[in-house]
C-alpha cells in the first residue's frame, strides 16, 4: 500500500565546522515539529565528510497540515537555518499531485 502522507525534504551544504551545531539546532526544532497537529514524523541526518551535507525531512498526514506550517515561527526558524547553506538548497515537496520545489512555499504563502 502506498503511503498517503506528504513529505518535505531539504538538503543543503554547510561549512564542515558548522554541521554539528546545525544538526543540534535541527534536533531542537524537531521536538516542536513532532508536537504539531498532523505531524507523522521528522528526521535529520548529516554527512560531515568533505562537505557538510544536511538532510532534513518532515512527513505530514495531509497537505493542509503541511501548508499550515508555512505560516509558523517554527517554519521561519527552519528557513533561517537553511539560509546558512553554502549553496542553494535542494527542496522537494512530495504531494498527492506530484513533486514540487521551493516555489510551492512561495505559492502557498502568496509571496509571488
Residue pairs with C-beta under 8 A, 6 or more apart in sequence:
3 59
4 96
5 40
5 59
5 60
5 61
6 59
6 60
6 62
6 63
6 65
6 66
6 93
6 94
6 95
6 96
7 57
7 58
7 59
7 60
7 92
7 93
7 94
8 57
8 58
8 60
8 66
8 91
8 92
8 93
8 94
9 55
9 56
9 57
9 90
9 91
9 92
9 93
9 94
10 54
10 55
10 56
10 57
10 78
10 82
10 89
10 90
10 91
10 92
11 53
11 54
11 55
11 56
11 89
11 90
12 53
12 54
12 82
12 85
12 87
12 88
12 89
12 90
13 51
13 52
13 53
13 54
13 85
13 86
13 87
14 22
14 52
14 54
14 84
14 85
14 86
15 52
15 86
16 48
16 50
16 51
16 52
17 52
18 52
18 84
19 46
19 48
19 52
19 54
20 46
20 48
22 46
22 52
22 54
22 81
22 84
23 44
23 46
23 54
25 81
26 44
26 54
26 56
26 78
26 81
27 44
29 74
29 77
29 78
29 81
30 42
30 43
30 44
32 74
33 39
33 42
33 58
33 74
34 41
34 42
36 65
36 69
36 72
36 74
37 65
38 60
38 61
38 62
38 64
38 65
38 66
38 68
39 58
39 59
39 60
39 61
39 65
40 59
40 60
40 61
41 58
41 59
42 56
42 57
42 58
42 59
43 56
43 57
44 54
44 55
44 56
44 57
45 54
45 55
46 52
46 53
46 54
46 55
47 53
47 55
51 86
56 78
58 66
58 69
60 66
60 69
63 95
63 96
66 93
67 108
69 75
70 105
70 108
70 109
71 109
82 89
89 102
91 101
91 102
91 105
92 99
92 100
92 101
93 99
93 100
93 101
93 104
95 104
103 112
105 111
106 112
